[in-house]
């Protein structure tokens, strides 16, 4: 009996020793991972990567394996090593979500966003970053700030409807980095906010303030590249947007003063040459043009050929060469669109090649399994290629239809404006106030006709995306109804022509219509098309016009605004 008890005691002691050894192993591994963690997230990712790659994770616990996947993903991302799979980081996210460890869950979500972003799965990456930024700020403000920064970058990279969200995310990240004293990312936020503001008409002053703050911060950090970048951006902004060639020249000169061994940027010289050209100093323009480094990118070549076209036209009076240069610029711009599709197709092929290489490593273990997997990969690759081609063609078709609709609408817009012009010409002018109102309206309508003529000219000069871009540019730059007298005069004229329709609309709505809504009703009474209404009211898209119509109709207790307007305006008038 005593012997049996001794055996039990010995077995218990052995099991306890094994468990204790396991705990010590876990603790030692987690401590090592924690040490590497501080390297990964404090700008020592190059030293951290080989340490993580050398670890034998076969003996790791689930927690250690998940932690290792998070750190390895971030180290690879920061070292610009492309990803071929997201399975490890997905498992880590699922583990830490259930573990209750909010800090590691936050880091796992950010790492997952980085992996998905690198693999081109942008929608899923946005979802990961959004989940990360929603965690309490006390978890780790630097990681949450980074998630917001990445969201800003992703939204800013989208073509339509994302500028507001990107700006919001940068503005949320900026104070976090300022409180952390992280001047590098603070400068990134300032530059990005300034870049977005410079494309918004009433935010130009703010854009300059943010970019100058970014320059000052980069100078404090001795970050010569970002000092150059912001000076170049300011030079381009004053040249293209403000047409202030003196300030453009000033910042371009400061930009090219950077050490050419560190920064070799041809476009900065081209912009400086353009500034001198527009200042009437062609010799200086040619001097800096000759000093410019060789063009390296397609965008460099486009800017160079556009500059040469202007010089040939303005100063050397060689229209043939000027035309040749601008055609070269347009040809390169067109090729960028095609190359964009080719690049996406090459990415699919590259991912397929990596997967095929992995398949060859295991085919000796199971030839049948390898054959089936190869067939599946080939099918997926072909499906992916077919999908990309279909999507590209569908987008082209959609854009072509959109452009055709815009062209037709522009013709209708021009007819409406000329009809309005004729009404003004036929009006009696019994007193000076009426004459002044009609003259002011006539001036605004003439401006609108000029704008529509310009859009129609572009619709035949440019195809597809180029015309859409020009159309958006016109909407941004051309303030159709900025003059407050325009609206008061227009309302007076509409009431006069159509039995006090605006007064009666306000009565039907119980006084709830605001000035903007009354202005929109007035434009509809004039028979203006949706495009003219959109541009005149300063809306960003056609959908806003429909939404505003529905809101007004609801206040007037009718199904559609057209039903109300038709009571006071005849079909002949609307034409």
SEZA-798460 format. One record per residue (C-alpha): residue in three letters; y negated, z negated, x. Coordinates in pm, whole numbers, padded with zeros to 5 digits, always signed. Each point is the difference from the previous one (the first is absolute). Example, Ala and Ser with C-alpha at 12.3 -4.5 7.8 and 13.67 -1.06 7.14 Angstrom:
2
ALA+00450-00780+01230 SER-00344+00066+00137 
//
This chain:
575
UNK+00000+00000+00000 UNK-00232-00091+00283 UNK+00090+00321+00178 UNK-00086+00201-00313 UNK-00339-00172-00026 UNK-00075+00081+00362 UNK+00075+00369-00067 UNK-00237-00004-00300 UNK-00274-00159+00209 UNK+00044+00252+00279 UNK-00010+00295-00242 UNK-00313-00138-00167 UNK-00169-00045+00337 UNK+00092+00356+00101 UNK-00141+00150-00321 UNK-00317-00204+00038 UNK-00039+00119+00360 UNK+00040+00363-00107 UNK-00261-00041-00276 UNK-00237-00175+00241 UNK+00044+00276+00257 UNK-00075+00255-00272 UNK-00317-00186-00098 UNK-00111-00015+00364 UNK+00066+00375+00032 UNK-00202+00075-00314 UNK-00285-00218+00121 UNK-00007+00162+00345 UNK+00007+00352-00146 UNK-00271-00074-00254 UNK-00213-00156+00272 UNK+00036+00314+00211 UNK-00087+00220-00297 UNK-00300-00219-00072 UNK-00118+00046+00360 UNK+00035+00377-00031 UNK-00182-00020-00337 UNK-00316-00119+00178 UNK+00030+00295+00239 UNK+00042+00261-00277 UNK-00298-00122-00202 UNK-00233-00072+00294 UNK-00019+00341+00168 UNK+00302-00039+00231 UNK+00229+00229-00200 UNK+00089+00207+00307 UNK+00155-00302+00171 UNK+00164-00119-00323 UNK+00181+00325-00085 UNK+00259+00004+00285 UNK+00075-00370-00060 UNK+00082+00071-00364 UNK+00201+00313+00081 UNK+00217-00188+00253 UNK+00104-00270-00248 UNK+00358+00005-00132 UNK-00051-00056-00371 UNK+00373+00009-00080 UNK+00018-00379+00046 UNK-00323-00070-00190 UNK-00013-00185-00330 UNK-00151+00174-00304 UNK-00332-00176+00057 UNK-00010+00097+00368 UNK+00098+00358-00076 UNK-00274+00028-00266 UNK-00262-00152+00232 UNK+00108+00234+00281 UNK-00031+00304-00235 UNK-00359-00096-00089 UNK-00106-00043+00364 UNK+00181+00315+00119 UNK-00157+00208-00279 UNK-00352-00114+00091 UNK+00062+00046+00374 UNK+00130+00355-00054 UNK-00295+00081-00230 UNK-00258-00132+00246 UNK+00166+00194+00283 UNK-00008+00322-00206 UNK+00380+00037-00006 UNK+00102+00203-00310 UNK+00236-00154-00256 UNK+00316+00165-00131 UNK+00109-00270-00246 UNK-00153-00277-00211 UNK+00325-00182-00088 UNK-00042-00289+00248 UNK-00355-00086-00105 UNK+00091+00033-00369 UNK+00279-00256+00049 UNK-00245-00230+00181 UNK-00251+00023-00288 UNK+00271-00087-00253 UNK+00119-00294+00212 UNK-00341-00160+00051 UNK-00098+00059-00362 UNK+00284-00229-00103 UNK-00034-00245+00291 UNK-00330-00156-00108 UNK-00153+00065+00344 UNK-00330+00159-00110 UNK-00126+00067+00354 UNK+00306+00198+00106 UNK+00009+00171-00342 UNK-00363+00109+00054 UNK+00078+00133+00348 UNK+00310+00177-00134 UNK-00204+00174-00274 UNK-00262+00119+00248 UNK+00271+00123+00239 UNK+00171+00178-00290 UNK-00329+00170-00088 UNK-00039+00118+00361 UNK+00356+00140+00010 UNK-00035+00180-00333 UNK-00341+00135+00097 UNK+00141+00135+00327 UNK+00288+00166-00185 UNK-00239+00169-00243 UNK+00091-00210-00306 UNK-00366-00076-00074 UNK+00034-00112-00362 UNK+00264-00259+00096 UNK-00211-00108+00298 UNK-00297-00062-00231 UNK+00224-00213-00223 UNK+00113-00213+00298 UNK-00358-00055+00121 UNK-00114-00088-00354 UNK+00275-00263-00030 UNK-00103-00140+00339 UNK-00371-00030-00084 UNK+00078-00187-00324 UNK+00156-00293+00187 UNK-00222-00308+00045 UNK-00264+00044+00270 UNK+00109-00329+00157 UNK+00335+00160+00092 UNK-00156+00202+00283 UNK-00347+00148-00047 UNK+00039+00238+00295 UNK+00313+00162-00147 UNK-00160+00028-00344 UNK-00310+00155+00159 UNK+00223+00250+00180 UNK+00177+00088-00327 UNK-00340+00068-00161 UNK-00107+00209+00301 UNK+00313+00215-00022 UNK-00057+00047-00375 UNK-00353+00115+00076 UNK+00131+00256+00249 UNK+00264+00129-00241 UNK-00237+00030-00297 UNK-00270+00159+00216 UNK+00247+00266+00107 UNK+00055+00116-00358 UNK-00208+00293-00130 UNK-00084-00104-00355 UNK-00108-00325-00165 UNK+00067-00238+00290 UNK-00335-00054+00171 UNK-00094-00296-00221 UNK+00329-00182+00062 UNK-00013+00066+00375 UNK-00355-00137+00014 UNK+00106-00309-00196 UNK+00288-00072+00240 UNK-00214+00041+00311 UNK-00263-00233-00149 UNK+00270-00258-00079 UNK+00140+00021+00354 UNK-00340-00013+00179 UNK-00095-00366-00074 UNK+00355-00111+00086 UNK-00021+00158+00344 UNK-00351-00139+00046 UNK+00123-00353-00078 UNK+00292+00050+00242 UNK-00232+00127+00273 UNK+00207+00318+00033 UNK-00271+00237+00122 UNK+00234+00296+00046 UNK+00109+00021-00364 UNK-00347-00107-00118 UNK-00134+00310+00175 UNK+00273+00215-00160 UNK-00109-00124-00345 UNK-00369+00063+00071 UNK+00068+00354+00120 UNK+00222+00077-00300 UNK-00249-00138-00255 UNK-00282+00196+00164 UNK+00213+00315-00008 UNK+00057-00034-00375 UNK-00363-00086-00076 UNK-00133+00306+00184 UNK+00164+00222-00263 UNK-00174-00183-00289 UNK-00355+00116-00069 UNK-00159-00334-00082 UNK+00185-00187+00277 UNK-00127+00193+00305 UNK-00215-00292+00120 UNK+00298-00235-00027 UNK+00214+00249+00193 UNK-00245-00002+00291 UNK-00018-00382+00001 UNK+00379-00038+00013 UNK+00042+00263+00273 UNK-00277-00156+00213 UNK+00165-00343-00041 UNK+00327+00159+00112 UNK-00171+00142+00312 UNK-00151-00338+00084 UNK+00337-00173-00040 UNK+00180+00264+00208 UNK-00261-00044+00276 UNK+00064-00376+00000 UNK+00370+00069+00044 UNK-00061+00268+00267 UNK+00191+00236-00224 UNK-00140+00325+00133 UNK+00212+00221-00224 UNK-00121-00159-00324 UNK-00360-00004+00124 UNK+00035+00374+00050 UNK+00177+00056-00335 UNK-00269-00170-00207 UNK-00282+00172+00187 UNK+00171+00334-00058 UNK+00047-00079-00371 UNK-00370-00088-00031 UNK-00098+00320+00179 UNK+00215+00208-00235 UNK-00132-00193-00302 UNK-00367+00068+00086 UNK+00077+00364+00081 UNK+00208+00092-00306 UNK-00108-00242-00273 UNK-00360-00093+00081 UNK-00099+00308+00205 UNK-00202-00235+00221 UNK+00052+00193+00323 UNK-00200-00237+00220 UNK+00220-00298-00088 UNK+00309+00219+00021 UNK-00104+00102+00352 UNK-00070-00363+00097 UNK+00347-00127-00096 UNK+00177+00308+00137 UNK-00169-00052+00340 UNK+00107-00364-00005 UNK+00354+00101-00096 UNK+00053+00253+00280 UNK-00130-00253+00255 UNK+00345-00165-00019 UNK+00228+00025+00303 UNK+00172+00343-00032 UNK+00307-00145+00171 UNK+00044-00227-00303 UNK-00142+00219-00278 UNK+00019+00378+00002 UNK-00126+00116-00340 UNK-00123+00363-00035 UNK-00143-00044-00350 UNK-00259-00253+00120 UNK-00144+00271+00226 UNK+00016+00256-00283 UNK-00192-00233-00234 UNK-00262-00059+00270 UNK-00033+00375+00049 UNK-00040+00044-00378 UNK-00278-00262-00005 UNK-00192+00185+00272 UNK+00057+00330-00180 UNK-00147-00130-00327 UNK-00291-00153+00196 UNK-00081+00349+00126 UNK+00119-00058+00358 UNK+00277+00258+00052 UNK-00006-00030+00381 UNK+00090-00370-00021 UNK+00264+00082-00261 UNK+00164+00253+00235 UNK-00026-00245+00293 UNK+00202-00271-00178 UNK+00233+00258-00149 UNK+00094+00113+00353 UNK+00048-00363+00111 UNK+00239-00073-00288 UNK+00366-00068+00082 UNK+00252+00260-00109 UNK+00089-00016-00370 UNK+00330-00184-00049 UNK+00058-00003-00375 UNK-00038+00235-00294 UNK-00298-00203-00126 UNK-00167+00039+00342 UNK+00041+00377-00027 UNK-00137+00011-00356 UNK-00318-00189+00100 UNK-00038+00218+00312 UNK+00028+00330-00188 UNK-00239-00120-00274 UNK-00256-00093+00269 UNK+00038+00337+00174 UNK-00043+00179-00333 UNK-00329-00184-00061 UNK-00129+00076+00352 UNK+00086+00368-00033 UNK-00171+00014-00339 UNK-00312-00208+00073 UNK-00091+00084+00358 UNK+00196+00294+00130 UNK-00024+00198-00327 UNK+00350+00137+00036 UNK+00128-00004-00357 UNK+00329+00168+00096 UNK+00097-00273+00245 UNK-00129-00268-00236 UNK+00231+00132-00272 UNK+00295+00018+00243 UNK-00047-00363+00106 UNK-00020-00132-00355 UNK+00312+00197-00096 UNK+00183-00161+00292 UNK-00111-00344-00121 UNK+00122+00077-00352 UNK+00332+00134+00130 UNK+00067-00320+00194 UNK-00097-00212-00300 UNK+00245+00197-00216 UNK+00277-00051+00256 UNK-00046-00377-00017 UNK+00113+00002-00364 UNK+00310+00202+00082 UNK+00077-00210+00307 UNK-00023-00312-00216 UNK+00300+00121-00200 UNK+00185+00108+00314 UNK-00057-00342+00153 UNK+00157-00171-00301 UNK+00299+00235+00017 UNK+00043-00073+00371 UNK-00003-00374-00074 UNK+00287+00048-00244 UNK+00191+00202+00259 UNK-00070-00261+00266 UNK+00136-00281-00218 UNK+00303+00214-00075 UNK+00059+00063+00374 UNK-00009-00373+00073 UNK+00247-00072-00280 UNK+00228+00279+00125 UNK+00001-00150+00351 UNK+00104-00336-00143 UNK+00275+00171-00195 UNK+00145+00159+00316 UNK+00042-00344+00156 UNK+00240-00118-00269 UNK+00183+00320-00091 UNK+00292-00087+00230 UNK+00066-00311-00208 UNK+00033+00194-00321 UNK-00020+00379+00002 UNK+00030+00021-00377 UNK-00276-00255-00052 UNK-00217+00182+00252 UNK+00051+00335-00170 UNK-00092-00140-00341 UNK-00305-00175+00144 UNK-00110+00318+00177 UNK+00027+00196-00323 UNK-00201-00265-00181 UNK-00271+00006+00268 UNK-00016+00379-00005 UNK-00032-00004-00376 UNK-00272-00264+00014 UNK-00184+00195+00269 UNK+00012+00321-00203 UNK-00107-00186-00315 UNK-00288-00160+00188 UNK-00114+00335+00136 UNK+00034+00164-00341 UNK-00194-00285-00161 UNK-00285+00024+00252 UNK-00029+00377-00045 UNK+00011-00035-00381 UNK-00259-00276+00008 UNK-00228+00198+00229 UNK+00021+00310-00219 UNK-00055-00208-00313 UNK-00309-00158+00154 UNK-00133+00344+00093 UNK+00059+00124-00354 UNK-00167-00308-00149 UNK-00301+00040+00228 UNK-00027+00371-00079 UNK+00006-00076-00374 UNK-00262-00269+00051 UNK-00225+00240+00187 UNK+00040+00268-00269 UNK-00089-00255-00268 UNK-00305-00104+00200 UNK-00108+00364+00040 UNK+00029+00059-00376 UNK-00184-00324-00071 UNK-00278+00095+00241 UNK-00057+00323-00192 UNK-00026-00202-00322 UNK-00232-00247+00173 UNK-00233+00278+00109 UNK-00013+00143-00350 UNK-00085-00344-00148 UNK-00276-00058+00251 UNK-00156+00342-00063 UNK+00021-00067-00376 UNK-00188-00324+00057 UNK-00254+00185+00211 UNK-00060+00248-00283 UNK-00049-00283-00249 UNK-00265-00153+00223 UNK-00178+00335+00040 UNK-00008+00049-00378 UNK-00134-00348-00078 UNK-00354-00043-00121 UNK-00215-00216+00223 UNK-00251-00173-00233 UNK-00126-00255+00253 UNK-00005-00085+00369 UNK+00275-00266-00025 UNK+00242+00249-00157 UNK-00094+00262+00257 UNK+00059-00246+00285 UNK+00338-00106-00138 UNK+00115+00359-00042 UNK-00122+00096+00350 UNK+00184-00293+00155 UNK+00320+00087-00187 UNK-00035+00364+00101 UNK-00023-00103+00368 UNK+00316-00214-00023 UNK+00191+00274-00184 UNK-00105+00254+00262 UNK+00139-00236+00262 UNK+00325-00026-00196 UNK+00023+00379-00032 UNK-00044+00032+00378 UNK+00278-00254+00055 UNK+00238+00179-00235 UNK-00084+00334+00166 UNK+00087-00157+00335 UNK+00330-00132-00134 UNK+00084+00341-00145 UNK-00079+00160+00334 UNK+00235-00245+00174 UNK+00271+00063-00259 UNK+00021+00359+00118 UNK-00069-00073+00368 UNK+00263-00272+00042 UNK+00354-00037-00128 UNK+00203-00301-00111 UNK-00069-00323+00184 UNK-00314+00132+00168 UNK-00169+00070-00333 UNK+00112-00338-00138 UNK-00149-00168+00309 UNK-00327+00191-00041 UNK-00007-00094-00368 UNK+00040-00370+00084 UNK-00269+00035+00267 UNK-00241+00148-00256 UNK+00076-00287-00240 UNK-00075-00252+00278 UNK-00315+00156+00139 UNK-00161+00146-00314 UNK-00159-00269-00219 UNK-00044+00204-00317 UNK-00163-00258-00222 UNK-00160-00240+00244 UNK-00351+00046-00143 UNK-00052-00262-00274 UNK-00251+00232-00175 UNK+00281+00249-00046 UNK+00190-00229-00234 UNK-00298-00113-00207 UNK-00120+00360-00037 UNK+00349+00119-00085 UNK+00044-00269-00269 UNK-00339+00089-00154 UNK+00087+00370-00009 UNK+00348-00059-00147 UNK-00137-00225-00275 UNK-00264+00261-00075 UNK+00250+00287-00014 UNK+00276-00175-00189 UNK-00139-00227-00271 UNK-00036-00320+00207 UNK+00371+00004+00083 UNK-00030-00267+00276 UNK-00195-00237-00225 UNK+00266+00037-00270 UNK+00279-00048+00251 UNK-00154-00330+00110 UNK-00026-00107-00364 UNK+00367+00091-00066 UNK+00104-00198+00308 UNK-00200-00303-00107 UNK-00222+00019+00308 UNK+00294-00028+00245 UNK-00050+00334+00178 UNK-00144-00034+00351 UNK-00227+00255+00168 UNK+00285+00165+00187 UNK+00190+00055-00325 UNK-00309+00141-00173 UNK-00049+00236+00296 UNK+00359+00122-00030 UNK-00044+00068-00375 UNK-00318+00193+00080 UNK+00185+00218+00250 UNK+00270+00076-00258 UNK-00265+00094-00255 UNK-00133+00252+00254 UNK+00342+00162+00020 UNK+00052-00084+00367 UNK+00353+00049+00135 UNK+00212-00282+00139 UNK-00077+00098+00361 UNK-00376-00013-00045 UNK+00030-00330-00186 UNK+00220-00143+00277 UNK-00240+00104+00277 UNK-00317-00091-00193 UNK+00129-00347-00091 UNK+00129-00060+00354 UNK+00365-00049-00100 UNK+00279+00046+00254 UNK+00236+00204-00218 UNK+00045+00171-00336 UNK+00212-00289-00132 UNK-00305-00227+00001 UNK-00177+00237-00242 UNK+00291-00025-00248 UNK+00015-00381+00031 UNK-00374-00035-00066 UNK+00028+00227-00304 UNK+00275-00220-00144 UNK-00205-00316+00056 UNK-00304+00149-00175 UNK+00213+00132-00289 UNK+00141-00349-00051 UNK-00350-00146-00025 UNK-00098+00273-00249 UNK+00316-00065-00208 UNK+00116+00364+00028 UNK+00315+00155+00142 UNK-00181+00222+00247 UNK-00357+00032+00126 UNK+00009+00371-00091 UNK+00044-00099-00367 UNK-00324-00197+00008 UNK-00201+00259+00199 UNK+00111+00285-00230 UNK-00180-00170-00293 UNK-00334+00062+00172 UNK+00062+00298+00227 UNK+00122+00333-00133 UNK+00273+00201+00174 UNK-00260+00261+00084 UNK-00214-00264+00169 UNK+00292-00130+00203 UNK+00070+00344+00135 
//
